Amino acid sequence: MDDADRAKGIADQADQDALEDHLSRSNSNQPSRIHCIDCEEEISPRRRETKGVTRCINCQRDFEQRQLLSNWGPP
């Protein structure tokens, strides 16, 4: 795997994450999921009280970190 392949993989993941983020935000009026869309573990009942939750707290933190890193870089 060369640099171009790695860059494409990173870009594809960023696109997928952005799409999932958009979809999760547009679902804010929908009931929360019972199981996380990333790890499939049960989302805590307390977290599910917020409408539109799609990820457990750990996966949400990882998702947001990836979002920050994908947006960080030279202008």
PyMOL Python script that loads the backbone (N, CA, C, O; Angstrom):
from pymol import cmd

cmd.read_pdbstr("""\
ATOM      1  N   MET A   1       0.854  -1.172   0.000  1.00  0.00           N
ATOM      2  CA  MET A   1       0.000   0.000   0.000  1.00  0.00           C
ATOM      3  C   MET A   1       0.903   1.239   0.000  1.00  0.00           C
ATOM      4  O   MET A   1       1.778   1.383   0.854  1.00  0.00           O
ATOM      5  N   ASP A   2       0.676   2.119  -0.962  1.00  0.00           N
ATOM      6  CA  ASP A   2       1.496   3.327  -1.035  1.00  0.00           C
ATOM      7  C   ASP A   2       0.766   4.513  -0.404  1.00  0.00           C
ATOM      8  O   ASP A   2      -0.353   4.377   0.092  1.00  0.00           O
ATOM      9  N   ASP A   3       1.415   5.676  -0.430  1.00  0.00           N
ATOM     10  CA  ASP A   3       0.846   6.874   0.198  1.00  0.00           C
ATOM     11  C   ASP A   3      -0.497   7.267  -0.416  1.00  0.00           C
ATOM     12  O   ASP A   3      -1.400   7.706   0.296  1.00  0.00           O
ATOM     13  N   ALA A   4      -0.629   7.113  -1.721  1.00  0.00           N
ATOM     14  CA  ALA A   4      -1.888   7.479  -2.385  1.00  0.00           C
ATOM     15  C   ALA A   4      -3.036   6.593  -1.898  1.00  0.00           C
ATOM     16  O   ALA A   4      -4.148   7.070  -1.674  1.00  0.00           O
ATOM     17  N   ASP A   5      -2.754   5.299  -1.738  1.00  0.00           N
ATOM     18  CA  ASP A   5      -3.787   4.386  -1.230  1.00  0.00           C
ATOM     19  C   ASP A   5      -4.185   4.744   0.192  1.00  0.00           C
ATOM     20  O   ASP A   5      -5.368   4.734   0.532  1.00  0.00           O
ATOM     21  N   ARG A   6      -3.192   5.063   1.029  1.00  0.00           N
ATOM     22  CA  ARG A   6      -3.489   5.442   2.414  1.00  0.00           C
ATOM     23  C   ARG A   6      -4.293   6.741   2.452  1.00  0.00           C
ATOM     24  O   ARG A   6      -5.242   6.868   3.225  1.00  0.00           O
ATOM     25  N   ALA A   7      -3.908   7.700   1.616  1.00  0.00           N
ATOM     26  CA  ALA A   7      -4.630   8.976   1.577  1.00  0.00           C
ATOM     27  C   ALA A   7      -6.076   8.761   1.131  1.00  0.00           C
ATOM     28  O   ALA A   7      -6.997   9.361   1.684  1.00  0.00           O
ATOM     29  N   LYS A   8      -6.268   7.907   0.135  1.00  0.00           N
ATOM     30  CA  LYS A   8      -7.631   7.624  -0.332  1.00  0.00           C
ATOM     31  C   LYS A   8      -8.443   6.965   0.776  1.00  0.00           C
ATOM     32  O   LYS A   8      -9.613   7.294   0.972  1.00  0.00           O
ATOM     33  N   GLY A   9      -7.827   6.040   1.498  1.00  0.00           N
ATOM     34  CA  GLY A   9      -8.522   5.384   2.603  1.00  0.00           C
ATOM     35  C   GLY A   9      -8.938   6.369   3.676  1.00  0.00           C
ATOM     36  O   GLY A   9     -10.046   6.292   4.206  1.00  0.00           O
ATOM     37  N   ILE A  10      -8.048   7.294   3.997  1.00  0.00           N
ATOM     38  CA  ILE A  10      -8.354   8.316   5.003  1.00  0.00           C
ATOM     39  C   ILE A  10      -9.480   9.222   4.509  1.00  0.00           C
ATOM     40  O   ILE A  10     -10.403   9.541   5.258  1.00  0.00           O
ATOM     41  N   ALA A  11      -9.397   9.632   3.244  1.00  0.00           N
ATOM     42  CA  ALA A  11     -10.436  10.500   2.680  1.00  0.00           C
ATOM     43  C   ALA A  11     -11.783   9.785   2.641  1.00  0.00           C
ATOM     44  O   ALA A  11     -12.814  10.380   2.955  1.00  0.00           O
ATOM     45  N   ASP A  12     -11.775   8.515   2.258  1.00  0.00           N
ATOM     46  CA  ASP A  12     -13.023   7.746   2.224  1.00  0.00           C
ATOM     47  C   ASP A  12     -13.633   7.631   3.619  1.00  0.00           C
ATOM     48  O   ASP A  12     -14.846   7.761   3.782  1.00  0.00           O
ATOM     49  N   GLN A  13     -12.787   7.385   4.625  1.00  0.00           N
ATOM     50  CA  GLN A  13     -13.287   7.276   6.000  1.00  0.00           C
ATOM     51  C   GLN A  13     -13.856   8.613   6.467  1.00  0.00           C
ATOM     52  O   GLN A  13     -14.893   8.653   7.129  1.00  0.00           O
ATOM     53  N   ALA A  14     -13.175   9.709   6.122  1.00  0.00           N
ATOM     54  CA  ALA A  14     -13.663  11.036   6.507  1.00  0.00           C
ATOM     55  C   ALA A  14     -15.019  11.316   5.859  1.00  0.00           C
ATOM     56  O   ALA A  14     -15.913  11.871   6.498  1.00  0.00           O
ATOM     57  N   ASP A  15     -15.168  10.931   4.591  1.00  0.00           N
ATOM     58  CA  ASP A  15     -16.449  11.114   3.907  1.00  0.00           C
ATOM     59  C   ASP A  15     -17.554  10.301   4.580  1.00  0.00           C
ATOM     60  O   ASP A  15     -18.664  10.793   4.788  1.00  0.00           O
ATOM     61  N   GLN A  16     -17.238   9.065   4.912  1.00  0.00           N
ATOM     62  CA  GLN A  16     -18.221   8.200   5.581  1.00  0.00           C
ATOM     63  C   GLN A  16     -18.605   8.772   6.941  1.00  0.00           C
ATOM     64  O   GLN A  16     -19.781   8.797   7.305  1.00  0.00           O
ATOM     65  N   ASP A  17     -17.603   9.231   7.688  1.00  0.00           N
ATOM     66  CA  ASP A  17     -17.876   9.809   9.003  1.00  0.00           C
ATOM     67  C   ASP A  17     -18.735  11.066   8.884  1.00  0.00           C
ATOM     68  O   ASP A  17     -19.646  11.278   9.684  1.00  0.00           O
ATOM     69  N   ALA A  18     -18.441  11.899   7.881  1.00  0.00           N
ATOM     70  CA  ALA A  18     -19.222  13.120   7.685  1.00  0.00           C
ATOM     71  C   ALA A  18     -20.673  12.781   7.346  1.00  0.00           C
ATOM     72  O   ALA A  18     -21.600  13.426   7.836  1.00  0.00           O
ATOM     73  N   LEU A  19     -20.858  11.774   6.510  1.00  0.00           N
ATOM     74  CA  LEU A  19     -22.212  11.352   6.162  1.00  0.00           C
ATOM     75  C   LEU A  19     -22.951  10.837   7.391  1.00  0.00           C
ATOM     76  O   LEU A  19     -24.107  11.194   7.623  1.00  0.00           O
ATOM     77  N   GLU A  20     -22.284   9.999   8.175  1.00  0.00           N
ATOM     78  CA  GLU A  20     -22.913   9.473   9.385  1.00  0.00           C
ATOM     79  C   GLU A  20     -23.237  10.594  10.370  1.00  0.00           C
ATOM     80  O   GLU A  20     -24.281  10.576  11.022  1.00  0.00           O
ATOM     81  N   ASP A  21     -22.336  11.566  10.472  1.00  0.00           N
ATOM     82  CA  ASP A  21     -22.580  12.700  11.362  1.00  0.00           C
ATOM     83  C   ASP A  21     -23.809  13.475  10.898  1.00  0.00           C
ATOM     84  O   ASP A  21     -24.669  13.836  11.701  1.00  0.00           O
ATOM     85  N   HIS A  22     -23.881  13.723   9.607  1.00  0.00           N
ATOM     86  CA  HIS A  22     -25.031  14.444   9.059  1.00  0.00           C
ATOM     87  C   HIS A  22     -26.328  13.671   9.326  1.00  0.00           C
ATOM     88  O   HIS A  22     -27.331  14.245   9.750  1.00  0.00           O
ATOM     89  N   LEU A  23     -26.287  12.378   9.073  1.00  0.00           N
ATOM     90  CA  LEU A  23     -27.488  11.572   9.294  1.00  0.00           C
ATOM     91  C   LEU A  23     -27.869  11.532  10.764  1.00  0.00           C
ATOM     92  O   LEU A  23     -29.053  11.582  11.099  1.00  0.00           O
ATOM     93  N   SER A  24     -26.877  11.444  11.644  1.00  0.00           N
ATOM     94  CA  SER A  24     -27.202  11.394  13.072  1.00  0.00           C
ATOM     95  C   SER A  24     -27.775  12.725  13.542  1.00  0.00           C
ATOM     96  O   SER A  24     -28.651  12.748  14.406  1.00  0.00           O
ATOM     97  N   ARG A  25     -27.294  13.830  12.987  1.00  0.00           N
ATOM     98  CA  ARG A  25     -27.850  15.136  13.356  1.00  0.00           C
ATOM     99  C   ARG A  25     -29.264  15.297  12.818  1.00  0.00           C
ATOM    100  O   ARG A  25     -30.125  15.878  13.479  1.00  0.00           O
ATOM    101  N   SER A  26     -29.499  14.780  11.617  1.00  0.00           N
ATOM    102  CA  SER A  26     -30.838  14.910  11.043  1.00  0.00           C
ATOM    103  C   SER A  26     -31.838  13.998  11.746  1.00  0.00           C
ATOM    104  O   SER A  26     -33.046  14.161  11.574  1.00  0.00           O
ATOM    105  N   ASN A  27     -31.357  13.048  12.529  1.00  0.00           N
ATOM    106  CA  ASN A  27     -32.230  12.140  13.271  1.00  0.00           C
ATOM    107  C   ASN A  27     -32.508  12.629  14.682  1.00  0.00           C
ATOM    108  O   ASN A  27     -33.021  11.869  15.503  1.00  0.00           O
ATOM    109  N   SER A  28     -32.181  13.885  14.983  1.00  0.00           N
ATOM    110  CA  SER A  28     -32.301  14.362  16.357  1.00  0.00           C
ATOM    111  C   SER A  28     -33.741  14.347  16.871  1.00  0.00           C
ATOM    112  O   SER A  28     -33.963  14.394  18.081  1.00  0.00           O
ATOM    113  N   ASN A  29     -34.707  14.283  15.979  1.00  0.00           N
ATOM    114  CA  ASN A  29     -36.099  14.170  16.419  1.00  0.00           C
ATOM    115  C   ASN A  29     -36.554  12.720  16.492  1.00  0.00           C
ATOM    116  O   ASN A  29     -37.684  12.436  16.889  1.00  0.00           O
ATOM    117  N   GLN A  30     -35.678  11.810  16.110  1.00  0.00           N
ATOM    118  CA  GLN A  30     -35.978  10.385  16.136  1.00  0.00           C
ATOM    119  C   GLN A  30     -35.584   9.801  17.490  1.00  0.00           C
ATOM    120  O   GLN A  30     -34.737  10.368  18.180  1.00  0.00           O
ATOM    121  N   PRO A  31     -36.173   8.697  17.871  1.00  0.00           N
ATOM    122  CA  PRO A  31     -35.744   8.047  19.114  1.00  0.00           C
ATOM    123  C   PRO A  31     -34.300   7.573  18.981  1.00  0.00           C
ATOM    124  O   PRO A  31     -33.832   7.272  17.883  1.00  0.00           O
ATOM    125  N   SER A  32     -33.618   7.513  20.087  1.00  0.00           N
ATOM    126  CA  SER A  32     -32.242   7.028  20.085  1.00  0.00           C
ATOM    127  C   SER A  32     -32.211   5.539  19.786  1.00  0.00           C
ATOM    128  O   SER A  32     -33.169   4.810  20.047  1.00  0.00           O
ATOM    129  N   ARG A  33     -31.091   5.110  19.236  1.00  0.00           N
ATOM    130  CA  ARG A  33     -30.893   3.682  18.991  1.00  0.00           C
ATOM    131  C   ARG A  33     -30.614   2.975  20.311  1.00  0.00           C
ATOM    132  O   ARG A  33     -30.126   3.588  21.260  1.00  0.00           O
ATOM    133  N   ILE A  34     -30.920   1.714  20.365  1.00  0.00           N
ATOM    134  CA  ILE A  34     -30.608   0.914  21.550  1.00  0.00           C
ATOM    135  C   ILE A  34     -29.166   0.435  21.487  1.00  0.00           C
ATOM    136  O   ILE A  34     -28.484   0.355  22.509  1.00  0.00           O
ATOM    137  N   HIS A  35     -28.702   0.115  20.273  1.00  0.00           N
ATOM    138  CA  HIS A  35     -27.339  -0.372  20.086  1.00  0.00           C
ATOM    139  C   HIS A  35     -26.542   0.601  19.220  1.00  0.00           C
ATOM    140  O   HIS A  35     -27.071   1.193  18.280  1.00  0.00           O
ATOM    141  N   CYS A  36     -25.276   0.753  19.552  1.00  0.00           N
ATOM    142  CA  CYS A  36     -24.357   1.658  18.864  1.00  0.00           C
ATOM    143  C   CYS A  36     -24.176   1.242  17.399  1.00  0.00           C
ATOM    144  O   CYS A  36     -24.047   0.055  17.099  1.00  0.00           O
ATOM    145  N   ILE A  37     -24.166   2.225  16.491  1.00  0.00           N
ATOM    146  CA  ILE A  37     -23.980   1.926  15.069  1.00  0.00           C
ATOM    147  C   ILE A  37     -22.551   1.498  14.755  1.00  0.00           C
ATOM    148  O   ILE A  37     -22.306   0.914  13.699  1.00  0.00           O
ATOM    149  N   ASP A  38     -21.604   1.776  15.647  1.00  0.00           N
ATOM    150  CA  ASP A  38     -20.210   1.410  15.393  1.00  0.00           C
ATOM    151  C   ASP A  38     -19.829   0.078  16.024  1.00  0.00           C
ATOM    152  O   ASP A  38     -19.341  -0.816  15.332  1.00  0.00           O
ATOM    153  N   CYS A  39     -20.043  -0.067  17.318  1.00  0.00           N
ATOM    154  CA  CYS A  39     -19.580  -1.277  18.024  1.00  0.00           C
ATOM    155  C   CYS A  39     -20.706  -2.265  18.318  1.00  0.00           C
ATOM    156  O   CYS A  39     -20.448  -3.398  18.726  1.00  0.00           O
ATOM    157  N   GLU A  40     -21.946  -1.842  18.115  1.00  0.00           N
ATOM    158  CA  GLU A  40     -23.140  -2.664  18.332  1.00  0.00           C
ATOM    159  C   GLU A  40     -23.401  -3.016  19.798  1.00  0.00           C
ATOM    160  O   GLU A  40     -24.266  -3.840  20.095  1.00  0.00           O
ATOM    161  N   GLU A  41     -22.653  -2.393  20.713  1.00  0.00           N
ATOM    162  CA  GLU A  41     -22.928  -2.577  22.144  1.00  0.00           C
ATOM    163  C   GLU A  41     -24.158  -1.753  22.510  1.00  0.00           C
ATOM    164  O   GLU A  41     -24.509  -0.803  21.809  1.00  0.00           O
ATOM    165  N   GLU A  42     -24.803  -2.116  23.598  1.00  0.00           N
ATOM    166  CA  GLU A  42     -25.977  -1.374  24.042  1.00  0.00           C
ATOM    167  C   GLU A  42     -25.571   0.030  24.497  1.00  0.00           C
ATOM    168  O   GLU A  42     -24.581   0.201  25.208  1.00  0.00           O
ATOM    169  N   ILE A  43     -26.341   1.020  24.081  1.00  0.00           N
ATOM    170  CA  ILE A  43     -26.147   2.400  24.524  1.00  0.00           C
ATOM    171  C   ILE A  43     -26.817   2.527  25.884  1.00  0.00           C
ATOM    172  O   ILE A  43     -27.929   2.035  26.081  1.00  0.00           O
ATOM    173  N   SER A  44     -26.150   3.177  26.812  1.00  0.00           N
ATOM    174  CA  SER A  44     -26.684   3.266  28.171  1.00  0.00           C
ATOM    175  C   SER A  44     -28.064   3.937  28.169  1.00  0.00           C
ATOM    176  O   SER A  44     -28.308   4.863  27.396  1.00  0.00           O
ATOM    177  N   PRO A  45     -28.956   3.464  29.033  1.00  0.00           N
ATOM    178  CA  PRO A  45     -30.298   4.050  29.098  1.00  0.00           C
ATOM    179  C   PRO A  45     -30.262   5.559  29.348  1.00  0.00           C
ATOM    180  O   PRO A  45     -31.063   6.301  28.779  1.00  0.00           O
ATOM    181  N   ARG A  46     -29.351   6.006  30.180  1.00  0.00           N
ATOM    182  CA  ARG A  46     -29.270   7.444  30.461  1.00  0.00           C
ATOM    183  C   ARG A  46     -28.906   8.226  29.202  1.00  0.00           C
ATOM    184  O   ARG A  46     -29.459   9.296  28.952  1.00  0.00           O
ATOM    185  N   ARG A  47     -27.979   7.693  28.414  1.00  0.00           N
ATOM    186  CA  ARG A  47     -27.587   8.368  27.172  1.00  0.00           C
ATOM    187  C   ARG A  47     -28.739   8.347  26.165  1.00  0.00           C
ATOM    188  O   ARG A  47     -28.923   9.306  25.416  1.00  0.00           O
ATOM    189  N   ARG A  48     -29.505   7.273  26.143  1.00  0.00           N
ATOM    190  CA  ARG A  48     -30.622   7.162  25.198  1.00  0.00           C
ATOM    191  C   ARG A  48     -31.748   8.130  25.506  1.00  0.00           C
ATOM    192  O   ARG A  48     -32.634   8.322  24.674  1.00  0.00           O
ATOM    193  N   GLU A  49     -31.737   8.747  26.685  1.00  0.00           N
ATOM    194  CA  GLU A  49     -32.768   9.738  27.012  1.00  0.00           C
ATOM    195  C   GLU A  49     -32.706  10.929  26.060  1.00  0.00           C
ATOM    196  O   GLU A  49     -33.713  11.601  25.837  1.00  0.00           O
ATOM    197  N   THR A  50     -31.527  11.190  25.500  1.00  0.00           N
ATOM    198  CA  THR A  50     -31.374  12.250  24.502  1.00  0.00           C
ATOM    199  C   THR A  50     -31.829  11.699  23.160  1.00  0.00           C
ATOM    200  O   THR A  50     -31.383  10.629  22.747  1.00  0.00           O
ATOM    201  N   LYS A  51     -32.706  12.413  22.480  1.00  0.00           N
ATOM    202  CA  LYS A  51     -33.211  11.938  21.192  1.00  0.00           C
ATOM    203  C   LYS A  51     -32.108  11.923  20.141  1.00  0.00           C
ATOM    204  O   LYS A  51     -31.229  12.785  20.130  1.00  0.00           O
ATOM    205  N   GLY A  52     -32.171  10.935  19.263  1.00  0.00           N
ATOM    206  CA  GLY A  52     -31.287  10.871  18.110  1.00  0.00           C
ATOM    207  C   GLY A  52     -29.901  10.304  18.359  1.00  0.00           C
ATOM    208  O   GLY A  52     -29.057  10.355  17.464  1.00  0.00           O
ATOM    209  N   VAL A  53     -29.634   9.764  19.544  1.00  0.00           N
ATOM    210  CA  VAL A  53     -28.314   9.209  19.835  1.00  0.00           C
ATOM    211  C   VAL A  53     -28.123   7.936  19.011  1.00  0.00           C
ATOM    212  O   VAL A  53     -28.995   7.068  18.980  1.00  0.00           O
ATOM    213  N   THR A  54     -26.969   7.837  18.346  1.00  0.00           N
ATOM    214  CA  THR A  54     -26.690   6.671  17.501  1.00  0.00           C
ATOM    215  C   THR A  54     -25.451   5.901  17.935  1.00  0.00           C
ATOM    216  O   THR A  54     -25.216   4.793  17.453  1.00  0.00           O
ATOM    217  N   ARG A  55     -24.644   6.477  18.850  1.00  0.00           N
ATOM    218  CA  ARG A  55     -23.399   5.837  19.271  1.00  0.00           C
ATOM    219  C   ARG A  55     -23.301   5.809  20.791  1.00  0.00           C
ATOM    220  O   ARG A  55     -23.833   6.679  21.479  1.00  0.00           O
ATOM    221  N   CYS A  56     -22.606   4.784  21.302  1.00  0.00           N
ATOM    222  CA  CYS A  56     -22.279   4.768  22.725  1.00  0.00           C
ATOM    223  C   CYS A  56     -21.290   5.903  22.990  1.00  0.00           C
ATOM    224  O   CYS A  56     -20.729   6.474  22.055  1.00  0.00           O
ATOM    225  N   ILE A  57     -21.085   6.221  24.241  1.00  0.00           N
ATOM    226  CA  ILE A  57     -20.246   7.368  24.581  1.00  0.00           C
ATOM    227  C   ILE A  57     -18.816   7.197  24.074  1.00  0.00           C
ATOM    228  O   ILE A  57     -18.208   8.160  23.605  1.00  0.00           O
ATOM    229  N   ASN A  58     -18.272   5.981  24.161  1.00  0.00           N
ATOM    230  CA  ASN A  58     -16.898   5.760  23.707  1.00  0.00           C
ATOM    231  C   ASN A  58     -16.766   5.923  22.197  1.00  0.00           C
ATOM    232  O   ASN A  58     -15.829   6.565  21.722  1.00  0.00           O
ATOM    233  N   CYS A  59     -17.686   5.353  21.450  1.00  0.00           N
ATOM    234  CA  CYS A  59     -17.636   5.482  19.992  1.00  0.00           C
ATOM    235  C   CYS A  59     -17.918   6.916  19.556  1.00  0.00           C
ATOM    236  O   CYS A  59     -17.338   7.387  18.577  1.00  0.00           O
ATOM    237  N   GLN A  60     -18.803   7.618  20.268  1.00  0.00           N
ATOM    238  CA  GLN A  60     -19.069   9.015  19.937  1.00  0.00           C
ATOM    239  C   GLN A  60     -17.822   9.857  20.142  1.00  0.00           C
ATOM    240  O   GLN A  60     -17.509  10.719  19.321  1.00  0.00           O
ATOM    241  N   ARG A  61     -17.105   9.611  21.242  1.00  0.00           N
ATOM    242  CA  ARG A  61     -15.865  10.336  21.507  1.00  0.00           C
ATOM    243  C   ARG A  61     -14.843  10.051  20.399  1.00  0.00           C
ATOM    244  O   ARG A  61     -14.194  10.972  19.903  1.00  0.00           O
ATOM    245  N   ASP A  62     -14.700   8.778  20.013  1.00  0.00           N
ATOM    246  CA  ASP A  62     -13.772   8.418  18.933  1.00  0.00           C
ATOM    247  C   ASP A  62     -14.186   9.075  17.619  1.00  0.00           C
ATOM    248  O   ASP A  62     -13.341   9.574  16.875  1.00  0.00           O
ATOM    249  N   PHE A  63     -15.485   9.073  17.338  1.00  0.00           N
ATOM    250  CA  PHE A  63     -16.005   9.684  16.114  1.00  0.00           C
ATOM    251  C   PHE A  63     -15.687  11.174  16.075  1.00  0.00           C
ATOM    252  O   PHE A  63     -15.222  11.687  15.057  1.00  0.00           O
ATOM    253  N   GLU A  64     -15.935  11.862  17.176  1.00  0.00           N
ATOM    254  CA  GLU A  64     -15.667  13.298  17.226  1.00  0.00           C
ATOM    255  C   GLU A  64     -14.175  13.586  17.111  1.00  0.00           C
ATOM    256  O   GLU A  64     -13.782  14.579  16.499  1.00  0.00           O
ATOM    257  N   GLN A  65     -13.344  12.730  17.692  1.00  0.00           N
ATOM    258  CA  GLN A  65     -11.895  12.902  17.579  1.00  0.00           C
ATOM    259  C   GLN A  65     -11.459  12.754  16.118  1.00  0.00           C
ATOM    260  O   GLN A  65     -10.644  13.537  15.631  1.00  0.00           O
ATOM    261  N   ARG A  66     -12.000  11.751  15.422  1.00  0.00           N
ATOM    262  CA  ARG A  66     -11.673  11.574  14.001  1.00  0.00           C
ATOM    263  C   ARG A  66     -12.123  12.782  13.192  1.00  0.00           C
ATOM    264  O   ARG A  66     -11.428  13.216  12.274  1.00  0.00           O
ATOM    265  N   GLN A  67     -13.301  13.328  13.539  1.00  0.00           N
ATOM    266  CA  GLN A  67     -13.798  14.515  12.841  1.00  0.00           C
ATOM    267  C   GLN A  67     -12.840  15.686  13.025  1.00  0.00           C
ATOM    268  O   GLN A  67     -12.516  16.392  12.070  1.00  0.00           O
ATOM    269  N   LEU A  68     -12.394  15.883  14.256  1.00  0.00           N
ATOM    270  CA  LEU A  68     -11.460  16.976  14.526  1.00  0.00           C
ATOM    271  C   LEU A  68     -10.164  16.791  13.756  1.00  0.00           C
ATOM    272  O   LEU A  68      -9.647  17.739  13.165  1.00  0.00           O
ATOM    273  N   LEU A  69      -9.641  15.580  13.762  1.00  0.00           N
ATOM    274  CA  LEU A  69      -8.382  15.313  13.070  1.00  0.00           C
ATOM    275  C   LEU A  69      -8.523  15.453  11.565  1.00  0.00           C
ATOM    276  O   LEU A  69      -7.597  15.915  10.899  1.00  0.00           O
ATOM    277  N   SER A  70      -9.669  15.060  11.020  1.00  0.00           N
ATOM    278  CA  SER A  70      -9.851  15.167   9.571  1.00  0.00           C
ATOM    279  C   SER A  70     -10.017  16.622   9.138  1.00  0.00           C
ATOM    280  O   SER A  70      -9.740  16.963   7.988  1.00  0.00           O
ATOM    281  N   ASN A  71     -10.466  17.473  10.047  1.00  0.00           N
ATOM    282  CA  ASN A  71     -10.627  18.895   9.729  1.00  0.00           C
ATOM    283  C   ASN A  71      -9.386  19.707  10.068  1.00  0.00           C
ATOM    284  O   ASN A  71      -9.302  20.889   9.735  1.00  0.00           O
ATOM    285  N   TRP A  72      -8.428  19.077  10.726  1.00  0.00           N
ATOM    286  CA  TRP A  72      -7.230  19.774  11.158  1.00  0.00           C
ATOM    287  C   TRP A  72      -6.162  19.611  10.095  1.00  0.00           C
ATOM    288  O   TRP A  72      -5.907  18.502   9.626  1.00  0.00           O
ATOM    289  N   GLY A  73      -5.560  20.675   9.729  1.00  0.00           N
ATOM    290  CA  GLY A  73      -4.515  20.604   8.716  1.00  0.00           C
ATOM    291  C   GLY A  73      -4.337  21.945   8.057  1.00  0.00           C
ATOM    292  O   GLY A  73      -4.964  22.930   8.445  1.00  0.00           O
ATOM    293  N   PRO A  74      -3.492  21.979   7.070  1.00  0.00           N
ATOM    294  CA  PRO A  74      -3.248  23.254   6.392  1.00  0.00           C
ATOM    295  C   PRO A  74      -4.504  23.757   5.698  1.00  0.00           C
ATOM    296  O   PRO A  74      -5.286  22.968   5.167  1.00  0.00           O
ATOM    297  N   PRO A  75      -4.694  25.057   5.702  1.00  0.00           N
ATOM    298  CA  PRO A  75      -5.884  25.626   5.041  1.00  0.00           C
ATOM    299  C   PRO A  75      -5.837  25.477   3.542  1.00  0.00           C
ATOM    300  O   PRO A  75      -6.761  25.904   2.849  1.00  0.00           O
TER     301      PRO A  75
END
""", "prot")
cmd.dss("prot")
cmd.show_as("cartoon", "prot")
cmd.util.cbc("prot")
cmd.orient("prot")
